[in-house]
Amino acid sequence: MIHHRTATLIVALSGLMLSGCASGSPARPNAGRQVVLDRLAAADDTPYSAALDAVTQSGTRRLQHMAGRINLNAPLTGRTTDETEQYTEDVVMTRQKVYRRATSSHGVWQEFPASTAKGGVPVDRLPQYVRLILAHGGLVHRDTETLRVSARLTPKEIESVDKITGRNLRPATAIDADVWVDKEGRIVRIHQVVHFASDADIRIVLTLTKFKSAVSVSAPVAR
C-alpha cells in the first residue's frame, strides 16, 4: 500500500546562465532570466489543453503513472488514467469535483473534492511557478529552443504560488525543481526531486505535449 505521505505527493491529474549574446561577447547579467520572463509575458493566455504524462518514482520503483489530457490557463480539469501498483483508474476532473473508478468497470464513480486533483506540482499555475523559481535564484539553461529554469525550493515557498500543492509537500525538506519553457512561453516539462529528512527522495517527471484547444469536461455518468 502506498504510504499516505507518498500518495499525497503523487501528481493528479516532481548551470549556466543563458547569455543571449554573440559568441565571444561578455554575458549580460540576468540575460537568461529576462528571456524567460519575456516568453511568459508574450504567451497566449487563452485556455488550451495538453496531453499529460506524469511519472512518480522512488528510486527505481514506479509509484504512479498518470496519462491523459488536461486544460491549462484555466482551473484544472481533464481526463486521465491513473496507474499504481495497486490499481488502474479512470479519472475525470471538473471544476467542482474529481471522479474516479476502476478502468473498464461500469460501476459508480467515486466523488472527491476538486482539491484532490492537486499533487506535488502546481499544474494549473505553471507560469507563476516559473516566476517563483526565478525569484529564488533560479538558473536559466538553454536546451535547444527550450529554456530550462532550475532552483531549490521549500514547501512554504511553493505554497505562496499554490496553497494546496505547498501543503501537500510539507513533509519535504526541499524540492529541486526544473521547468522547461518553450519559445511560445508554454511550460512543456517539469522535473522535481522531493527530499525528506529520513525517507527516500521522490522524483516527479511531468511532460506536456500535443497542445490544442481546450476540451469540454463534465461529470461522468455510470454506463
C-alpha positions as CSV (number, residue, x, y, z in Angstrom):
1,M,0.0,0.0,0.0
2,I,1.3,3.5,-0.8
3,H,2.1,5.5,2.3
4,H,-0.2,8.4,2.9
5,R,2.7,10.9,2.5
6,T,3.6,9.4,-0.8
7,A,0.0,9.3,-2.0
8,T,-0.4,13.0,-1.2
9,L,2.7,13.9,-3.2
10,I,1.7,11.9,-6.3
11,V,0.6,14.0,-9.2
12,A,-3.3,14.1,-10.2
13,L,-4.2,14.7,-12.6
14,S,8.1,16.4,-9.2
15,G,24.0,25.7,-14.7
16,L,25.0,28.2,-16.8
17,M,23.1,31.4,-17.2
18,L,21.9,32.0,-20.8
19,S,23.8,34.9,-22.2
20,G,21.8,35.6,-25.3
21,C,25.0,37.3,-26.6
22,A,27.1,36.6,-29.7
23,S,30.0,34.2,-29.3
24,G,32.9,35.9,-27.6
25,S,30.8,38.7,-26.2
26,P,30.6,39.1,-22.4
27,A,27.4,37.7,-20.8
28,R,24.9,40.3,-19.6
29,P,23.8,39.7,-16.0
30,N,20.3,38.2,-15.7
31,A,20.0,37.9,-19.5
32,G,18.6,34.4,-19.3
33,R,16.1,35.4,-16.6
34,Q,14.8,38.2,-18.8
35,V,14.4,36.0,-21.8
36,V,12.2,33.6,-19.7
37,L,10.1,36.5,-18.3
38,D,9.7,37.9,-21.8
39,R,8.5,34.5,-23.1
40,L,6.0,34.2,-20.2
41,A,4.7,37.7,-20.8
42,A,4.2,37.1,-24.5
43,A,2.5,33.7,-24.1
44,D,-1.2,33.4,-25.2
45,D,-3.4,33.4,-22.0
46,T,-6.3,31.7,-23.8
47,P,-7.3,28.4,-22.2
48,Y,-5.9,25.4,-24.1
49,S,-5.4,21.7,-23.5
50,A,-2.3,19.5,-23.5
51,A,-1.6,15.8,-23.4
52,L,-0.2,15.0,-20.0
53,D,2.2,12.2,-19.0
54,A,3.4,12.1,-15.4
55,V,5.5,9.6,-13.6
56,T,6.3,9.5,-9.9
57,Q,9.1,7.3,-8.7
58,S,11.1,6.4,-5.6
59,G,14.5,5.1,-6.7
60,T,13.7,2.6,-9.5
61,R,10.2,1.9,-8.1
62,R,7.4,3.5,-10.1
63,L,4.7,4.7,-7.7
64,Q,2.3,6.2,-10.2
65,H,1.8,6.8,-13.9
66,M,-0.8,9.3,-15.0
67,A,-1.7,10.0,-18.6
68,G,-4.4,11.9,-20.4
69,R,-5.4,15.4,-21.4
70,I,-5.9,18.4,-19.2
71,N,-6.9,22.1,-19.6
72,L,-4.4,24.8,-18.9
73,N,-4.7,28.6,-18.4
74,A,-7.9,27.7,-16.5
75,P,-9.0,25.8,-13.4
76,L,-7.6,22.2,-13.5
77,T,-9.9,20.0,-15.5
78,G,-9.4,17.0,-17.7
79,R,-9.5,13.2,-18.1
80,T,-6.7,10.9,-17.3
81,T,-5.8,7.3,-16.4
82,D,-4.1,6.8,-13.1
83,E,-2.0,3.6,-12.7
84,T,-0.3,2.5,-9.5
85,E,0.9,-0.9,-8.1
86,Q,-2.5,-1.4,-6.5
87,Y,-5.0,-0.1,-9.1
88,T,-5.7,1.4,-12.5
89,E,-8.4,4.0,-12.5
90,D,-10.1,6.4,-14.9
91,V,-10.2,10.0,-13.6
92,V,-12.4,12.9,-14.6
93,M,-11.5,16.3,-13.1
94,T,-14.2,19.0,-13.2
95,R,-14.1,22.4,-11.5
96,Q,-16.2,21.1,-8.7
97,K,-15.2,17.5,-8.2
98,V,-12.8,14.7,-9.1
99,Y,-14.5,11.4,-10.2
100,R,-12.6,8.1,-10.1
101,R,-13.5,4.4,-10.9
102,A,-11.6,1.3,-11.9
103,T,-10.7,1.3,-15.5
104,S,-13.0,-0.9,-17.8
105,S,-15.6,-1.1,-15.0
106,H,-19.2,0.1,-15.2
107,G,-19.8,0.8,-11.6
108,V,-20.5,4.0,-9.7
109,W,-17.9,6.8,-9.9
110,Q,-16.4,7.8,-6.6
111,E,-16.6,11.5,-5.9
112,F,-13.9,13.7,-4.3
113,P,-13.3,17.4,-3.8
114,A,-11.7,19.1,-6.7
115,S,-8.6,19.9,-4.5
116,T,-7.7,16.2,-4.6
117,A,-6.5,16.7,-8.2
118,K,-3.6,18.7,-6.8
119,G,-0.4,16.8,-6.1
120,G,3.1,17.9,-5.8
121,V,3.2,20.1,-8.9
122,P,1.1,23.3,-9.3
123,V,-0.1,22.2,-12.8
124,D,-2.7,25.0,-13.2
125,R,-0.3,27.7,-12.1
126,L,2.8,26.9,-14.1
127,P,3.8,30.4,-15.3
128,Q,3.6,31.6,-11.6
129,Y,5.7,28.6,-10.7
130,V,8.4,29.6,-13.2
131,R,8.4,33.1,-11.8
132,L,8.8,31.8,-8.3
133,I,11.8,29.7,-9.3
134,L,13.4,32.8,-10.9
135,A,12.7,34.9,-7.8
136,H,14.5,32.3,-5.7
137,G,17.8,32.4,-7.5
138,G,16.7,30.3,-10.4
139,L,19.3,29.5,-13.1
140,V,18.5,29.5,-16.7
141,H,19.9,26.9,-19.1
142,R,19.4,26.6,-22.9
143,D,18.1,23.2,-24.1
144,T,17.8,23.8,-27.9
145,E,15.0,26.4,-28.3
146,T,13.6,25.4,-24.9
147,L,14.8,27.2,-21.8
148,R,15.2,25.2,-18.5
149,V,14.8,27.1,-15.2
150,S,16.1,25.4,-12.0
151,A,16.3,26.2,-8.3
152,R,15.9,24.6,-4.9
153,L,12.6,25.5,-3.2
154,T,10.8,24.8,0.1
155,P,7.2,23.7,0.5
156,K,6.5,27.1,2.1
157,E,7.8,28.9,-0.9
158,I,5.7,26.8,-3.3
159,E,2.7,27.5,-1.0
160,S,3.0,31.1,-2.0
161,V,2.0,30.1,-5.5
162,D,-0.4,27.3,-4.7
163,K,-1.5,26.7,-1.2
164,I,-2.8,23.2,-1.7
165,T,0.3,22.0,-3.6
166,G,2.6,23.6,-1.0
167,R,0.7,21.9,1.9
168,N,0.9,18.6,0.1
169,L,4.7,19.0,0.0
170,R,5.0,20.0,3.7
171,P,6.6,16.7,4.8
172,A,9.6,17.5,2.4
173,T,12.7,19.4,3.5
174,A,13.4,20.8,0.0
175,I,12.3,20.4,-3.7
176,D,14.8,20.6,-6.5
177,A,12.7,22.0,-9.4
178,D,13.4,22.1,-13.1
179,V,10.9,23.6,-15.5
180,W,11.2,23.8,-19.3
181,V,9.7,26.8,-21.2
182,D,9.3,26.6,-25.0
183,K,9.6,29.6,-27.4
184,E,5.9,30.1,-27.2
185,G,6.1,30.6,-23.5
186,R,4.4,27.3,-22.7
187,I,5.7,25.0,-20.0
188,V,6.4,21.7,-21.6
189,R,8.2,19.7,-18.9
190,I,8.6,19.7,-15.1
191,H,11.1,17.6,-13.1
192,Q,11.0,17.7,-9.3
193,V,13.1,15.8,-6.8
194,V,11.4,15.9,-3.4
195,H,13.8,15.5,-0.5
196,F,12.9,14.3,3.0
197,A,14.8,14.3,6.3
198,S,14.8,10.5,6.7
199,D,12.9,8.9,3.8
200,A,14.0,8.2,0.2
201,D,13.6,11.0,-2.4
202,I,10.6,11.1,-4.6
203,R,11.1,12.1,-8.3
204,I,8.2,13.5,-10.3
205,V,8.5,14.0,-14.1
206,L,5.6,15.6,-15.9
207,T,5.5,16.2,-19.7
208,L,3.0,18.3,-21.6
209,T,2.7,17.9,-25.4
210,K,0.2,18.0,-28.3
211,F,-1.3,21.4,-27.5
212,K,-4.7,22.2,-28.9
213,S,-8.0,24.0,-27.9
214,A,-9.5,23.5,-24.5
215,V,-11.6,20.4,-24.2
216,S,-15.0,20.2,-22.6
217,V,-15.2,18.2,-19.3
218,S,-18.3,17.4,-17.4
219,A,-19.3,15.0,-14.6
220,P,-19.4,11.4,-15.9
221,V,-22.4,9.1,-15.7
222,A,-22.3,5.3,-15.0
223,R,-22.9,3.2,-18.0
